[in-house]
Amino acid sequence: MNKCTLFAVAAALIGSPAFAETINMKADLTGASEVPAVNTPGKGSLTATYDTASKRLSWKGTVSGLTGDATAAHFHGPAEPGKNAGVLVPAPGVKTGAFEGSATLTDDQAKALMAGQTYFNIHTAANPQGEVRGQVTK
């Protein structure tokens, strides 16, 4: 390769933008996944997409059979399955049935999400620590 070709290749590599990736994620929401486990007929599911360029997390889910109205819902972390952690991202507007939302993550939130150290849970008056929960996985 001559010097001009090497220079052109180097310039192309340096000037190329990073490519965004959209990552699909999911969580199955059950009382058995809460820590400690909760005996509930409640269950649900969550699907999410994470855009690595914009750091935008978007989610959709459904929940049914809760002991009462949802009082709060959140993404928590960083935490492995079986461990509890603080709120990372609030998920307002979660009610029985379908729900959806989105948020732009900080670097630390994105790191926990990508490492599989994030869970989603829904709280009720009867179960203020959480009634159903699921680890968010790729």
Backbone as CSV, one residue per row, in Angstrom:
resi,resn,N_x,N_y,N_z,CA_x,CA_y,CA_z,C_x,C_y,C_z
1,MET,0.838,-1.166,0.000,0.000,0.000,0.000,0.886,1.233,0.000
2,ASN,0.510,2.211,-0.785,1.308,3.430,-0.804,0.846,4.379,0.302
3,LYS,1.589,5.457,0.494,1.292,6.400,1.576,-0.066,7.058,1.404
4,CYS,-0.460,7.355,0.175,-1.762,7.995,-0.070,-2.899,7.058,0.324
5,THR,-2.771,5.790,-0.010,-3.808,4.821,0.342,-3.891,4.660,1.853
6,LEU,-2.750,4.554,2.524,-2.742,4.439,3.984,-3.378,5.659,4.637
7,PHE,-3.069,6.834,4.134,-3.644,8.064,4.673,-5.175,8.066,4.484
8,ALA,-5.639,7.656,3.322,-7.078,7.630,3.045,-7.789,6.647,3.975
9,VAL,-7.210,5.466,4.184,-7.806,4.479,5.082,-7.838,5.017,6.511
10,ALA,-6.737,5.602,6.967,-6.680,6.159,8.321,-7.699,7.276,8.502
11,ALA,-7.813,8.142,7.531,-8.782,9.247,7.608,-10.210,8.723,7.651
12,ALA,-10.485,7.696,6.884,-11.834,7.118,6.864,-12.169,6.489,8.215
13,LEU,-11.217,5.800,8.813,-11.451,5.177,10.111,-11.634,6.209,11.207
14,ILE,-10.839,7.240,11.189,-10.934,8.285,12.214,-12.220,9.081,12.050
15,GLY,-12.611,9.352,10.840,-13.785,10.179,10.589,-15.095,9.424,10.586
16,SER,-15.072,8.090,10.712,-16.306,7.313,10.690,-17.050,7.469,12.001
17,PRO,-18.340,7.748,11.931,-19.104,7.864,13.166,-19.307,6.483,13.783
18,ALA,-19.469,6.447,15.109,-19.790,5.194,15.788,-21.216,4.806,15.404
19,PHE,-21.418,3.529,15.204,-22.737,3.071,14.820,-23.571,2.778,16.051
20,ALA,-24.801,3.259,16.025,-25.729,3.007,17.119,-26.218,1.574,17.022
21,GLU,-26.560,1.049,18.160,-27.107,-0.295,18.216,-28.396,-0.217,19.023
22,THR,-29.415,-0.926,18.573,-30.648,-1.034,19.330,-30.680,-2.422,19.940
23,ILE,-30.794,-2.474,21.246,-30.755,-3.736,21.971,-32.144,-4.035,22.509
24,ASN,-32.633,-5.244,22.230,-33.939,-5.692,22.711,-33.774,-6.391,24.054
25,MET,-34.703,-6.091,24.971,-34.643,-6.651,26.313,-36.030,-7.084,26.745
26,LYS,-36.078,-7.899,27.807,-37.373,-8.360,28.311,-37.274,-8.685,29.787
27,ALA,-38.432,-8.807,30.419,-38.526,-9.247,31.811,-39.883,-9.899,32.015
28,ASP,-39.894,-11.028,32.708,-41.135,-11.669,33.131,-41.374,-11.250,34.575
29,LEU,-42.536,-10.674,34.847,-42.842,-10.108,36.155,-43.652,-11.095,36.980
30,THR,-43.088,-11.532,38.120,-43.768,-12.474,39.006,-43.526,-12.083,40.455
31,GLY,-44.393,-12.556,41.324,-44.190,-12.363,42.750,-43.030,-13.183,43.280
32,ALA,-42.791,-14.339,42.677,-41.698,-15.207,43.108,-40.339,-14.548,42.901
33,SER,-40.251,-13.604,41.982,-38.972,-12.921,41.720,-38.705,-11.774,42.683
34,GLU,-39.711,-11.371,43.461,-39.492,-10.327,44.465,-38.559,-10.852,45.551
35,VAL,-37.883,-9.952,46.245,-36.971,-10.322,47.327,-37.382,-9.564,48.575
36,PRO,-38.033,-10.239,49.566,-38.423,-11.646,49.550,-39.605,-11.886,48.613
37,ALA,-39.811,-13.169,48.279,-40.888,-13.555,47.362,-42.250,-13.146,47.919
38,VAL,-43.162,-12.830,47.011,-44.518,-12.418,47.366,-45.491,-13.437,46.778
39,ASN,-46.456,-13.882,47.618,-47.495,-14.782,47.146,-48.609,-13.935,46.545
40,THR,-48.697,-13.911,45.224,-49.665,-13.076,44.523,-50.092,-13.753,43.232
41,PRO,-51.339,-13.516,42.826,-51.740,-13.982,41.494,-51.254,-13.030,40.393
42,GLY,-50.642,-11.936,40.783,-50.170,-10.943,39.825,-49.059,-11.484,38.943
43,LYS,-49.086,-11.046,37.693,-48.032,-11.417,36.747,-48.015,-10.392,35.629
44,GLY,-46.920,-10.369,34.916,-46.820,-9.427,33.816,-45.591,-9.687,32.976
45,SER,-45.430,-8.847,31.971,-44.258,-8.938,31.102,-43.866,-7.538,30.674
46,LEU,-42.599,-7.419,30.341,-42.036,-6.147,29.909,-41.116,-6.426,28.728
47,THR,-41.245,-5.620,27.687,-40.272,-5.628,26.602,-39.702,-4.219,26.526
48,ALA,-38.432,-4.132,26.169,-37.780,-2.829,26.116,-36.765,-2.812,24.989
49,THR,-36.491,-1.610,24.510,-35.406,-1.404,23.556,-34.519,-0.302,24.108
50,TYR,-33.216,-0.484,23.890,-32.247,0.510,24.333,-31.408,0.921,23.137
51,ASP,-31.383,2.222,22.853,-30.595,2.782,21.762,-29.276,3.268,22.349
52,THR,-28.175,2.638,21.948,-26.870,2.952,22.540,-26.367,4.345,22.177
53,ALA,-26.808,4.899,21.063,-26.342,6.232,20.660,-27.046,7.330,21.457
54,SER,-28.364,7.242,21.542,-29.129,8.284,22.241,-29.288,7.990,23.728
55,LYS,-28.958,6.760,24.147,-29.138,6.277,25.519,-30.611,6.277,25.920
56,ARG,-31.474,6.101,24.930,-32.922,6.106,25.163,-33.417,4.694,25.431
57,LEU,-34.053,4.499,26.573,-34.696,3.242,26.934,-36.194,3.428,26.757
58,SER,-36.806,2.575,25.953,-38.258,2.605,25.737,-38.821,1.255,26.143
59,TRP,-39.986,1.269,26.791,-40.548,0.010,27.262,-42.057,-0.046,27.053
60,LYS,-42.540,-1.285,26.961,-43.962,-1.604,26.908,-44.166,-2.828,27.776
61,GLY,-45.318,-2.896,28.415,-45.583,-4.055,29.249,-47.053,-4.233,29.525
62,THR,-47.346,-5.327,30.182,-48.697,-5.608,30.656,-48.581,-6.216,32.047
63,VAL,-49.605,-5.980,32.849,-49.665,-6.580,34.172,-51.124,-6.873,34.500
64,SER,-51.352,-7.985,35.202,-52.709,-8.357,35.601,-52.652,-9.104,36.934
65,GLY,-53.810,-9.192,37.588,-53.933,-9.987,38.805,-53.315,-9.402,40.056
66,LEU,-52.950,-8.131,40.044,-52.373,-7.525,41.239,-53.398,-7.474,42.365
67,THR,-52.930,-7.394,43.608,-53.830,-7.344,44.759,-54.574,-6.017,44.868
68,GLY,-54.166,-5.048,44.107,-54.792,-3.730,44.093,-54.143,-2.896,43.012
69,ASP,-54.504,-1.629,42.975,-53.921,-0.729,41.987,-52.414,-0.598,42.197
70,ALA,-51.700,-0.427,41.112,-50.271,-0.151,41.201,-50.083,1.219,41.837
71,THR,-49.188,1.306,42.806,-48.899,2.580,43.453,-47.608,3.195,42.918
72,ALA,-46.756,2.378,42.323,-45.504,2.852,41.734,-44.898,1.727,40.905
73,ALA,-44.033,2.098,39.986,-43.269,1.131,39.200,-41.934,1.766,38.869
74,HIS,-40.891,0.944,38.856,-39.535,1.461,38.651,-38.635,0.410,38.028
75,PHE,-37.559,0.907,37.414,-36.389,0.085,37.114,-35.444,0.302,38.296
76,HIS,-34.915,-0.779,38.858,-34.002,-0.709,39.994,-32.642,-1.277,39.585
77,GLY,-31.605,-0.874,40.305,-30.294,-1.449,40.068,-29.217,-0.573,40.682
78,PRO,-27.973,-0.936,40.535,-27.543,-2.207,39.968,-27.752,-3.345,40.968
79,ALA,-28.278,-4.457,40.470,-28.524,-5.622,41.320,-28.624,-6.883,40.473
80,GLU,-27.986,-7.923,40.967,-28.110,-9.251,40.377,-29.465,-9.822,40.784
81,PRO,-29.943,-10.870,40.104,-31.175,-11.535,40.563,-31.024,-11.958,42.032
82,GLY,-32.091,-11.783,42.789,-32.063,-12.146,44.200,-31.553,-11.062,45.125
83,LYS,-31.160,-9.926,44.572,-30.672,-8.796,45.375,-31.570,-7.591,45.140
84,ASN,-31.673,-6.735,46.134,-32.446,-5.503,46.006,-31.519,-4.311,45.794
85,ALA,-32.049,-3.274,45.152,-31.288,-2.046,44.895,-32.250,-0.874,44.828
86,GLY,-31.687,0.310,44.798,-32.477,1.535,44.724,-33.056,1.765,43.335
87,VAL,-33.918,2.748,43.267,-34.569,3.115,42.007,-33.554,3.742,41.062
88,LEU,-33.525,3.248,39.829,-32.708,3.858,38.772,-33.555,4.777,37.902
89,VAL,-34.718,4.270,37.473,-35.569,5.006,36.537,-37.029,4.804,36.936
90,PRO,-37.749,5.865,37.280,-39.183,5.736,37.552,-39.939,5.383,36.268
91,ALA,-41.031,4.653,36.440,-41.900,4.300,35.312,-43.320,4.746,35.655
92,PRO,-43.601,6.033,35.500,-44.920,6.550,35.880,-46.016,6.029,34.953
93,GLY,-47.243,6.023,35.475,-48.396,5.675,34.652,-48.680,4.195,34.534
94,VAL,-47.998,3.345,35.306,-48.262,1.906,35.225,-49.554,1.599,35.970
95,LYS,-50.475,0.971,35.270,-51.767,0.540,35.807,-51.988,-0.900,35.380
96,THR,-53.039,-1.529,35.892,-53.407,-2.860,35.413,-53.665,-2.781,33.925
97,GLY,-53.178,-3.762,33.201,-53.304,-3.769,31.746,-52.012,-3.331,31.099
98,ALA,-52.127,-2.679,29.953,-50.953,-2.274,29.180,-50.384,-0.954,29.701
99,PHE,-49.062,-0.836,29.594,-48.380,0.405,29.952,-47.164,0.563,29.050
100,GLU,-46.665,1.798,28.980,-45.445,2.058,28.209,-44.815,3.347,28.682
101,GLY,-43.544,3.517,28.314,-42.824,4.726,28.685,-41.437,4.733,28.085
102,SER,-40.695,5.788,28.409,-39.321,5.895,27.936,-38.569,6.878,28.815
103,ALA,-37.250,6.766,28.765,-36.371,7.661,29.529,-34.997,7.653,28.889
104,THR,-34.287,8.749,29.058,-32.893,8.815,28.629,-32.036,8.486,29.839
105,LEU,-31.138,7.509,29.677,-30.339,7.011,30.791,-29.030,7.784,30.951
106,THR,-28.556,7.818,32.177,-27.219,8.325,32.453,-26.216,7.215,32.109
107,ASP,-24.941,7.537,32.128,-23.916,6.522,31.867,-23.993,5.383,32.881
108,ASP,-24.179,5.704,34.158,-24.247,4.661,35.191,-25.485,3.789,35.028
109,GLN,-26.622,4.398,34.707,-27.838,3.623,34.479,-27.667,2.690,33.279
110,ALA,-27.077,3.213,32.206,-26.853,2.404,31.003,-25.904,1.243,31.301
111,LYS,-24.888,1.491,32.107,-23.935,0.446,32.462,-24.633,-0.690,33.213
112,ALA,-25.488,-0.352,34.177,-26.229,-1.374,34.933,-27.172,-2.149,34.015
113,LEU,-27.852,-1.442,33.122,-28.774,-2.095,32.187,-28.031,-3.084,31.293
114,MET,-26.938,-2.645,30.702,-26.189,-3.491,29.774,-25.518,-4.672,30.479
115,ALA,-25.239,-4.535,31.767,-24.605,-5.609,32.533,-25.613,-6.621,33.074
116,GLY,-26.918,-6.419,32.785,-27.940,-7.328,33.303,-28.226,-7.131,34.776
117,GLN,-27.897,-5.947,35.290,-28.061,-5.659,36.707,-29.214,-4.694,36.977
118,THR,-30.269,-4.841,36.197,-31.442,-3.990,36.351,-32.682,-4.874,36.434
119,TYR,-33.576,-4.529,37.346,-34.856,-5.231,37.399,-35.987,-4.208,37.396
120,PHE,-37.170,-4.679,36.993,-38.359,-3.842,36.950,-39.333,-4.395,37.966
121,ASN,-39.918,-3.522,38.794,-40.966,-4.017,39.670,-42.100,-3.031,39.813
122,ILE,-43.241,-3.605,40.207,-44.479,-2.842,40.380,-44.919,-3.002,41.829
123,HIS,-45.205,-1.879,42.471,-45.590,-1.835,43.870,-47.106,-1.658,43.993
124,THR,-47.684,-2.188,45.074,-49.094,-1.988,45.404,-49.184,-1.612,46.889
125,ALA,-50.373,-1.184,47.328,-50.551,-0.844,48.743,-50.311,-2.073,49.619
126,ALA,-50.765,-3.243,49.182,-50.572,-4.472,49.962,-49.118,-4.935,49.960
127,ASN,-48.375,-4.541,48.937,-46.966,-4.941,48.808,-46.124,-3.713,48.444
128,PRO,-45.889,-2.847,49.437,-45.199,-1.581,49.155,-43.743,-1.751,48.702
129,GLN,-43.124,-2.876,48.992,-41.752,-3.123,48.531,-41.717,-3.695,47.117
130,GLY,-42.884,-4.068,46.615,-42.997,-4.624,45.272,-43.831,-5.879,45.276
131,GLU,-44.738,-5.980,44.306,-45.599,-7.169,44.213,-45.137,-8.108,43.104
132,VAL,-44.720,-7.554,41.979,-44.170,-8.376,40.896,-42.873,-7.744,40.421
133,ARG,-41.958,-8.608,40.009,-40.617,-8.149,39.634,-40.053,-9.083,38.563
134,GLY,-39.181,-8.511,37.730,-38.477,-9.318,36.744,-37.143,-8.692,36.387
135,GLN,-36.114,-9.532,36.268,-34.790,-9.084,35.865,-34.833,-8.729,34.383
136,VAL,-34.295,-7.584,34.010,-34.292,-7.141,32.619,-33.071,-7.768,31.940
137,THR,-33.320,-8.577,30.911,-32.249,-9.297,30.226,-32.320,-9.051,28.726
138,LYS,-31.166,-9.218,28.067,-31.095,-9.072,26.621,-31.745,-10.268,25.960
